[in-house]
Amino acid sequence: MGLKTENLEDMKIKEAIWAIIEEWDTIIIHRHVRPDPDAIGSQCGLKELIKVNFPDKEVYAAGSSVEDLEYLDVMDQVPEDLYEQALVIVTDTANIKRIDGDDYRLAKQWIKIDHHPLDDPYGEIEWVNTKASSCSEMIADLWLTFQDKIKMTPKAARLLYAGIVGDTNRFLYDATTPFTMRVAAELMSYPFSHTEVNDRMTAIKPHTSKLMGYALENFQLADDGVGHITLTQPLLKSLDVDDSETHGIVPLLGKIEGVEVWAVFVQQSDGEYRCRLRSKGPVINGVASNHGGGGHPLASGAHAKDEKELEQILAEMRTQVEMFHK
């Protein structure tokens, strides 16, 4: 099909991963906490591929459920004692501390599949491809590499397509490559409604639209192109919005003219802050790493204990903008 772009090393890793999957009777797949469509898509898409190709294997998707993403798939209840004789595969998770659930530590063998920069090695086998748009693209690449022996299903195609769409913001981000588009086209050849997937991913709840209005009205943008907004717990409660529903305003704020980097600070119930950091050019994942997080060069997440640390994050983002323009 002309879609394979792997080098020899990538090919060896993919061969090793599929060979290990063939060996194990019980496989438990994890992903990161607070999952996005790519986390669910890669995790559950891989689960579906393994189940349909190895009907006798026990395959589970582990982690906490997220109501807003249950239109993609739901998580399994995984008994702790299964881990002692299981292979664990972790998708879309750069750091061990971000793996959802702790029982993975009991497994006999781990595999890491991820597209974030490699700053926290773990697992006996690591397949990290920072050039991939998403972890879902990597799982689809695994299928394409061995499609003579890996059967695709409409459910798996839908999940992987959703993951790609989610992490590329509907193919708008720089990480979208010609390979990404060709993979998406191959997945779309299976009988699922890509329109339905896109509609579900872009749907806005009435109370969330109020949050978007508030964000546009109260977003603070400095002359140097550094923008931010802080969403406090009282504000979220007044709008009947929880943390999981605040992600929709992140790409919206990036559309404002003059924005180069921006942050959305969401106060948690303990008073600390979840920080979503984005950029149109300056590299900001180093800033995230300085504050208990990480991610991609232009899209990262961090954590702040208080407002003083929020100011420190903004100062570091300003430094990155200055360096970018030198």
Contacts in CASP RR format, 6 or more apart in sequence:
PFRMAT RR
TARGET T0000
AUTHOR 0000-0000-0000
METHOD contacts of the structure
MODEL  1
MGLKTENLEDMKIKEAIWAIIEEWDTIIIHRHVRPDPDAIGSQCGLKELI
KVNFPDKEVYAAGSSVEDLEYLDVMDQVPEDLYEQALVIVTDTANIKRID
GDDYRLAKQWIKIDHHPLDDPYGEIEWVNTKASSCSEMIADLWLTFQDKI
KMTPKAARLLYAGIVGDTNRFLYDATTPFTMRVAAELMSYPFSHTEVNDR
MTAIKPHTSKLMGYALENFQLADDGVGHITLTQPLLKSLDVDDSETHGIV
PLLGKIEGVEVWAVFVQQSDGEYRCRLRSKGPVINGVASNHGGGGHPLAS
GAHAKDEKELEQILAEMRTQVEMFHK
1 144 0 8 1.000
1 147 0 8 1.000
1 186 0 8 1.000
3 144 0 8 1.000
3 179 0 8 1.000
3 182 0 8 1.000
3 183 0 8 1.000
3 186 0 8 1.000
4 141 0 8 1.000
4 144 0 8 1.000
4 145 0 8 1.000
5 179 0 8 1.000
6 14 0 8 1.000
6 141 0 8 1.000
6 145 0 8 1.000
10 127 0 8 1.000
10 129 0 8 1.000
11 145 0 8 1.000
13 125 0 8 1.000
13 126 0 8 1.000
13 127 0 8 1.000
14 127 0 8 1.000
14 141 0 8 1.000
14 142 0 8 1.000
14 145 0 8 1.000
14 146 0 8 1.000
16 125 0 8 1.000
17 111 0 8 1.000
17 113 0 8 1.000
17 125 0 8 1.000
17 127 0 8 1.000
17 142 0 8 1.000
18 142 0 8 1.000
18 146 0 8 1.000
18 150 0 8 1.000
20 87 0 8 1.000
20 109 0 8 1.000
20 111 0 8 1.000
20 125 0 8 1.000
21 27 0 8 1.000
21 50 0 8 1.000
21 54 0 8 1.000
21 87 0 8 1.000
21 89 0 8 1.000
22 54 0 8 1.000
23 87 0 8 1.000
24 57 0 8 1.000
24 86 0 8 1.000
24 87 0 8 1.000
24 109 0 8 1.000
25 56 0 8 1.000
25 57 0 8 1.000
25 58 0 8 1.000
25 85 0 8 1.000
26 57 0 8 1.000
26 58 0 8 1.000
26 59 0 8 1.000
26 82 0 8 1.000
26 85 0 8 1.000
26 86 0 8 1.000
26 87 0 8 1.000
27 50 0 8 1.000
27 57 0 8 1.000
27 58 0 8 1.000
27 59 0 8 1.000
27 60 0 8 1.000
27 86 0 8 1.000
27 87 0 8 1.000
27 88 0 8 1.000
27 89 0 8 1.000
28 59 0 8 1.000
28 60 0 8 1.000
28 62 0 8 1.000
28 78 0 8 1.000
28 82 0 8 1.000
28 83 0 8 1.000
28 86 0 8 1.000
28 87 0 8 1.000
28 88 0 8 1.000
28 89 0 8 1.000
28 104 0 8 1.000
28 107 0 8 1.000
29 43 0 8 1.000
29 44 0 8 1.000
29 46 0 8 1.000
29 47 0 8 1.000
29 59 0 8 1.000
29 60 0 8 1.000
29 61 0 8 1.000
29 62 0 8 1.000
29 88 0 8 1.000
29 89 0 8 1.000
29 90 0 8 1.000
29 91 0 8 1.000
30 43 0 8 1.000
30 62 0 8 1.000
30 63 0 8 1.000
30 88 0 8 1.000
30 89 0 8 1.000
30 90 0 8 1.000
30 91 0 8 1.000
30 93 0 8 1.000
30 99 0 8 1.000
30 100 0 8 1.000
30 101 0 8 1.000
30 104 0 8 1.000
31 39 0 8 1.000
31 40 0 8 1.000
31 42 0 8 1.000
31 43 0 8 1.000
31 63 0 8 1.000
31 90 0 8 1.000
31 91 0 8 1.000
31 92 0 8 1.000
31 93 0 8 1.000
31 99 0 8 1.000
31 100 0 8 1.000
32 39 0 8 1.000
32 92 0 8 1.000
32 93 0 8 1.000
32 94 0 8 1.000
32 98 0 8 1.000
32 99 0 8 1.000
32 100 0 8 1.000
33 64 0 8 1.000
33 98 0 8 1.000
33 99 0 8 1.000
33 100 0 8 1.000
33 101 0 8 1.000
34 66 0 8 1.000
34 243 0 8 1.000
34 244 0 8 1.000
35 43 0 8 1.000
35 66 0 8 1.000
35 69 0 8 1.000
35 100 0 8 1.000
36 69 0 8 1.000
36 166 0 8 1.000
36 167 0 8 1.000
36 247 0 8 1.000
37 69 0 8 1.000
37 72 0 8 1.000
37 162 0 8 1.000
37 163 0 8 1.000
37 165 0 8 1.000
37 166 0 8 1.000
37 167 0 8 1.000
37 201 0 8 1.000
38 92 0 8 1.000
38 134 0 8 1.000
38 135 0 8 1.000
38 136 0 8 1.000
38 163 0 8 1.000
38 164 0 8 1.000
38 166 0 8 1.000
38 167 0 8 1.000
39 91 0 8 1.000
39 92 0 8 1.000
39 93 0 8 1.000
39 135 0 8 1.000
40 66 0 8 1.000
40 69 0 8 1.000
40 72 0 8 1.000
40 73 0 8 1.000
40 159 0 8 1.000
40 162 0 8 1.000
40 163 0 8 1.000
41 72 0 8 1.000
41 73 0 8 1.000
41 136 0 8 1.000
41 139 0 8 1.000
41 159 0 8 1.000
41 160 0 8 1.000
41 162 0 8 1.000
41 163 0 8 1.000
42 91 0 8 1.000
42 92 0 8 1.000
42 113 0 8 1.000
42 134 0 8 1.000
42 135 0 8 1.000
42 136 0 8 1.000
42 138 0 8 1.000
42 139 0 8 1.000
42 160 0 8 1.000
42 163 0 8 1.000
43 61 0 8 1.000
43 91 0 8 1.000
43 92 0 8 1.000
44 61 0 8 1.000
44 72 0 8 1.000
44 73 0 8 1.000
44 159 0 8 1.000
45 73 0 8 1.000
45 136 0 8 1.000
45 139 0 8 1.000
45 155 0 8 1.000
45 156 0 8 1.000
45 159 0 8 1.000
45 160 0 8 1.000
46 89 0 8 1.000
46 91 0 8 1.000
46 113 0 8 1.000
46 139 0 8 1.000
47 59 0 8 1.000
47 60 0 8 1.000
47 61 0 8 1.000
48 153 0 8 1.000
48 155 0 8 1.000
48 156 0 8 1.000
48 159 0 8 1.000
49 139 0 8 1.000
49 143 0 8 1.000
49 150 0 8 1.000
49 151 0 8 1.000
49 152 0 8 1.000
49 153 0 8 1.000
49 156 0 8 1.000
50 57 0 8 1.000
50 59 0 8 1.000
51 57 0 8 1.000
51 59 0 8 1.000
52 151 0 8 1.000
52 153 0 8 1.000
52 156 0 8 1.000
53 149 0 8 1.000
53 150 0 8 1.000
53 151 0 8 1.000
58 82 0 8 1.000
60 76 0 8 1.000
60 78 0 8 1.000
60 82 0 8 1.000
61 73 0 8 1.000
61 75 0 8 1.000
61 76 0 8 1.000
62 75 0 8 1.000
62 76 0 8 1.000
62 78 0 8 1.000
62 100 0 8 1.000
62 101 0 8 1.000
62 103 0 8 1.000
62 104 0 8 1.000
63 75 0 8 1.000
63 100 0 8 1.000
63 101 0 8 1.000
64 75 0 8 1.000
64 100 0 8 1.000
64 101 0 8 1.000
65 74 0 8 1.000
65 75 0 8 1.000
66 244 0 8 1.000
67 244 0 8 1.000
68 244 0 8 1.000
68 245 0 8 1.000
71 200 0 8 1.000
72 159 0 8 1.000
72 162 0 8 1.000
73 159 0 8 1.000
78 103 0 8 1.000
80 103 0 8 1.000
80 106 0 8 1.000
83 103 0 8 1.000
83 104 0 8 1.000
83 106 0 8 1.000
83 107 0 8 1.000
84 106 0 8 1.000
84 107 0 8 1.000
84 108 0 8 1.000
85 108 0 8 1.000
86 107 0 8 1.000
86 108 0 8 1.000
87 107 0 8 1.000
87 108 0 8 1.000
87 109 0 8 1.000
87 110 0 8 1.000
87 111 0 8 1.000
88 104 0 8 1.000
88 107 0 8 1.000
88 109 0 8 1.000
88 110 0 8 1.000
88 111 0 8 1.000
89 110 0 8 1.000
89 111 0 8 1.000
89 112 0 8 1.000
89 113 0 8 1.000
90 99 0 8 1.000
90 104 0 8 1.000
90 110 0 8 1.000
90 111 0 8 1.000
90 112 0 8 1.000
90 113 0 8 1.000
90 114 0 8 1.000
90 122 0 8 1.000
90 123 0 8 1.000
91 113 0 8 1.000
91 114 0 8 1.000
91 135 0 8 1.000
91 139 0 8 1.000
92 113 0 8 1.000
92 114 0 8 1.000
92 115 0 8 1.000
92 116 0 8 1.000
92 134 0 8 1.000
92 135 0 8 1.000
93 99 0 8 1.000
93 112 0 8 1.000
93 114 0 8 1.000
93 116 0 8 1.000
94 114 0 8 1.000
94 116 0 8 1.000
94 117 0 8 1.000
94 118 0 8 1.000
94 119 0 8 1.000
94 120 0 8 1.000
94 294 0 8 1.000
94 295 0 8 1.000
95 119 0 8 1.000
95 120 0 8 1.000
95 293 0 8 1.000
95 294 0 8 1.000
96 120 0 8 1.000
96 122 0 8 1.000
97 120 0 8 1.000
104 110 0 8 1.000
109 123 0 8 1.000
109 124 0 8 1.000
110 122 0 8 1.000
110 123 0 8 1.000
110 124 0 8 1.000
110 125 0 8 1.000
111 123 0 8 1.000
111 124 0 8 1.000
111 125 0 8 1.000
111 126 0 8 1.000
111 127 0 8 1.000
112 121 0 8 1.000
112 122 0 8 1.000
112 123 0 8 1.000
112 125 0 8 1.000
112 126 0 8 1.000
112 127 0 8 1.000
112 128 0 8 1.000
113 127 0 8 1.000
113 135 0 8 1.000
113 138 0 8 1.000
113 139 0 8 1.000
114 126 0 8 1.000
114 127 0 8 1.000
114 128 0 8 1.000
114 135 0 8 1.000
114 138 0 8 1.000
115 128 0 8 1.000
115 129 0 8 1.000
115 130 0 8 1.000
115 131 0 8 1.000
115 132 0 8 1.000
115 133 0 8 1.000
115 134 0 8 1.000
115 135 0 8 1.000
115 137 0 8 1.000
115 138 0 8 1.000
116 128 0 8 1.000
116 130 0 8 1.000
116 294 0 8 1.000
116 295 0 8 1.000
116 296 0 8 1.000
117 130 0 8 1.000
117 285 0 8 1.000
117 295 0 8 1.000
117 296 0 8 1.000
117 297 0 8 1.000
118 126 0 8 1.000
118 128 0 8 1.000
118 130 0 8 1.000
119 289 0 8 1.000
119 294 0 8 1.000
127 138 0 8 1.000
129 138 0 8 1.000
129 141 0 8 1.000
131 177 0 8 1.000
132 138 0 8 1.000
132 141 0 8 1.000
132 175 0 8 1.000
132 180 0 8 1.000
133 164 0 8 1.000
133 167 0 8 1.000
133 168 0 8 1.000
133 173 0 8 1.000
133 175 0 8 1.000
133 176 0 8 1.000
133 177 0 8 1.000
133 180 0 8 1.000
134 163 0 8 1.000
134 164 0 8 1.000
134 166 0 8 1.000
134 167 0 8 1.000
134 168 0 8 1.000
134 175 0 8 1.000
134 180 0 8 1.000
135 163 0 8 1.000
135 167 0 8 1.000
136 159 0 8 1.000
136 160 0 8 1.000
136 161 0 8 1.000
136 162 0 8 1.000
136 163 0 8 1.000
136 164 0 8 1.000
136 167 0 8 1.000
137 160 0 8 1.000
137 164 0 8 1.000
137 179 0 8 1.000
137 180 0 8 1.000
137 183 0 8 1.000
139 160 0 8 1.000
140 160 0 8 1.000
140 164 0 8 1.000
140 183 0 8 1.000
140 186 0 8 1.000
140 187 0 8 1.000
141 183 0 8 1.000
142 150 0 8 1.000
143 150 0 8 1.000
143 152 0 8 1.000
143 156 0 8 1.000
144 183 0 8 1.000
144 186 0 8 1.000
152 187 0 8 1.000
152 190 0 8 1.000
153 190 0 8 1.000
154 190 0 8 1.000
154 191 0 8 1.000
154 192 0 8 1.000
155 192 0 8 1.000
157 187 0 8 1.000
157 188 0 8 1.000
157 189 0 8 1.000
157 190 0 8 1.000
157 192 0 8 1.000
158 187 0 8 1.000
158 190 0 8 1.000
158 192 0 8 1.000
158 197 0 8 1.000
160 187 0 8 1.000
161 184 0 8 1.000
161 187 0 8 1.000
161 188 0 8 1.000
161 192 0 8 1.000
161 194 0 8 1.000
161 197 0 8 1.000
162 197 0 8 1.000
162 201 0 8 1.000
164 180 0 8 1.000
164 183 0 8 1.000
164 184 0 8 1.000
164 187 0 8 1.000
165 171 0 8 1.000
165 184 0 8 1.000
165 197 0 8 1.000
165 198 0 8 1.000
165 201 0 8 1.000
166 201 0 8 1.000
167 173 0 8 1.000
167 175 0 8 1.000
168 175 0 8 1.000
168 176 0 8 1.000
168 180 0 8 1.000
169 251 0 8 1.000
170 198 0 8 1.000
170 202 0 8 1.000
171 180 0 8 1.000
171 181 0 8 1.000
171 184 0 8 1.000
173 298 0 8 1.000
173 299 0 8 1.000
174 298 0 8 1.000
175 296 0 8 1.000
188 194 0 8 1.000
204 212 0 8 1.000
204 248 0 8 1.000
205 245 0 8 1.000
207 239 0 8 1.000
207 240 0 8 1.000
207 241 0 8 1.000
207 245 0 8 1.000
208 241 0 8 1.000
208 245 0 8 1.000
208 248 0 8 1.000
210 239 0 8 1.000
210 241 0 8 1.000
211 231 0 8 1.000
211 239 0 8 1.000
211 241 0 8 1.000
211 245 0 8 1.000
211 246 0 8 1.000
211 249 0 8 1.000
212 248 0 8 1.000
212 249 0 8 1.000
212 252 0 8 1.000
214 235 0 8 1.000
214 239 0 8 1.000
215 229 0 8 1.000
215 231 0 8 1.000
215 249 0 8 1.000
215 252 0 8 1.000
215 253 0 8 1.000
215 264 0 8 1.000
216 252 0 8 1.000
216 253 0 8 1.000
216 256 0 8 1.000
218 229 0 8 1.000
219 227 0 8 1.000
219 228 0 8 1.000
219 229 0 8 1.000
219 253 0 8 1.000
219 256 0 8 1.000
219 262 0 8 1.000
220 227 0 8 1.000
220 228 0 8 1.000
220 229 0 8 1.000
221 227 0 8 1.000
221 256 0 8 1.000
221 258 0 8 1.000
221 259 0 8 1.000
221 262 0 8 1.000
222 318 0 8 1.000
224 260 0 8 1.000
224 318 0 8 1.000
224 321 0 8 1.000
224 322 0 8 1.000
225 258 0 8 1.000
225 259 0 8 1.000
225 260 0 8 1.000
225 261 0 8 1.000
225 321 0 8 1.000
226 260 0 8 1.000
226 261 0 8 1.000
226 262 0 8 1.000
226 314 0 8 1.000
226 317 0 8 1.000
226 318 0 8 1.000
226 321 0 8 1.000
227 253 0 8 1.000
227 259 0 8 1.000
227 261 0 8 1.000
227 262 0 8 1.000
227 263 0 8 1.000
227 314 0 8 1.000
228 262 0 8 1.000
228 263 0 8 1.000
228 264 0 8 1.000
228 265 0 8 1.000
228 310 0 8 1.000
228 314 0 8 1.000
229 249 0 8 1.000
229 253 0 8 1.000
229 263 0 8 1.000
229 264 0 8 1.000
229 265 0 8 1.000
230 265 0 8 1.000
230 267 0 8 1.000
230 273 0 8 1.000
230 307 0 8 1.000
230 310 0 8 1.000
231 246 0 8 1.000
231 264 0 8 1.000
231 265 0 8 1.000
231 266 0 8 1.000
231 267 0 8 1.000
232 267 0 8 1.000
233 267 0 8 1.000
233 268 0 8 1.000
233 269 0 8 1.000
233 271 0 8 1.000
236 242 0 8 1.000
236 243 0 8 1.000
236 246 0 8 1.000
236 266 0 8 1.000
236 267 0 8 1.000
243 266 0 8 1.000
243 268 0 8 1.000
243 274 0 8 1.000
246 264 0 8 1.000
246 266 0 8 1.000
246 276 0 8 1.000
247 276 0 8 1.000
249 264 0 8 1.000
250 264 0 8 1.000
250 276 0 8 1.000
250 278 0 8 1.000
251 278 0 8 1.000
253 259 0 8 1.000
253 262 0 8 1.000
253 264 0 8 1.000
253 278 0 8 1.000
254 262 0 8 1.000
254 278 0 8 1.000
254 280 0 8 1.000
259 280 0 8 1.000
260 279 0 8 1.000
260 280 0 8 1.000
260 281 0 8 1.000
260 282 0 8 1.000
260 321 0 8 1.000
260 324 0 8 1.000
261 277 0 8 1.000
261 278 0 8 1.000
261 279 0 8 1.000
261 280 0 8 1.000
261 281 0 8 1.000
261 282 0 8 1.000
261 284 0 8 1.000
261 317 0 8 1.000
261 320 0 8 1.000
261 321 0 8 1.000
262 277 0 8 1.000
262 278 0 8 1.000
262 279 0 8 1.000
263 275 0 8 1.000
263 276 0 8 1.000
263 277 0 8 1.000
263 278 0 8 1.000
263 310 0 8 1.000
263 313 0 8 1.000
263 314 0 8 1.000
263 317 0 8 1.000
264 275 0 8 1.000
264 276 0 8 1.000
265 273 0 8 1.000
265 274 0 8 1.000
265 275 0 8 1.000
265 304 0 8 1.000
265 310 0 8 1.000
266 273 0 8 1.000
266 274 0 8 1.000
266 275 0 8 1.000
266 276 0 8 1.000
267 273 0 8 1.000
268 274 0 8 1.000
272 303 0 8 1.000
272 304 0 8 1.000
272 305 0 8 1.000
272 306 0 8 1.000
273 303 0 8 1.000
273 304 0 8 1.000
273 305 0 8 1.000
273 306 0 8 1.000
273 309 0 8 1.000
273 310 0 8 1.000
274 301 0 8 1.000
274 303 0 8 1.000
275 288 0 8 1.000
275 291 0 8 1.000
275 301 0 8 1.000
275 302 0 8 1.000
275 303 0 8 1.000
275 304 0 8 1.000
275 310 0 8 1.000
275 313 0 8 1.000
276 301 0 8 1.000
277 284 0 8 1.000
277 287 0 8 1.000
277 288 0 8 1.000
277 299 0 8 1.000
277 300 0 8 1.000
277 301 0 8 1.000
277 302 0 8 1.000
277 313 0 8 1.000
277 317 0 8 1.000
278 284 0 8 1.000
278 298 0 8 1.000
278 299 0 8 1.000
279 297 0 8 1.000
279 298 0 8 1.000
279 299 0 8 1.000
279 317 0 8 1.000
279 320 0 8 1.000
280 298 0 8 1.000
281 298 0 8 1.000
281 324 0 8 1.000
282 317 0 8 1.000
282 320 0 8 1.000
282 321 0 8 1.000
282 323 0 8 1.000
282 324 0 8 1.000
283 297 0 8 1.000
283 298 0 8 1.000
283 320 0 8 1.000
283 324 0 8 1.000
284 297 0 8 1.000
284 298 0 8 1.000
284 300 0 8 1.000
284 317 0 8 1.000
284 320 0 8 1.000
285 294 0 8 1.000
285 295 0 8 1.000
285 296 0 8 1.000
285 297 0 8 1.000
285 298 0 8 1.000
285 300 0 8 1.000
286 294 0 8 1.000
286 300 0 8 1.000
287 300 0 8 1.000
287 302 0 8 1.000
287 313 0 8 1.000
287 316 0 8 1.000
287 317 0 8 1.000
287 320 0 8 1.000
288 294 0 8 1.000
288 295 0 8 1.000
288 300 0 8 1.000
288 301 0 8 1.000
288 302 0 8 1.000
290 302 0 8 1.000
290 316 0 8 1.000
291 302 0 8 1.000
291 303 0 8 1.000
291 304 0 8 1.000
291 309 0 8 1.000
291 312 0 8 1.000
291 313 0 8 1.000
292 302 0 8 1.000
292 303 0 8 1.000
293 300 0 8 1.000
293 301 0 8 1.000
293 302 0 8 1.000
293 303 0 8 1.000
294 300 0 8 1.000
294 301 0 8 1.000
294 302 0 8 1.000
295 301 0 8 1.000
302 313 0 8 1.000
304 310 0 8 1.000
304 312 0 8 1.000
304 313 0 8 1.000
END
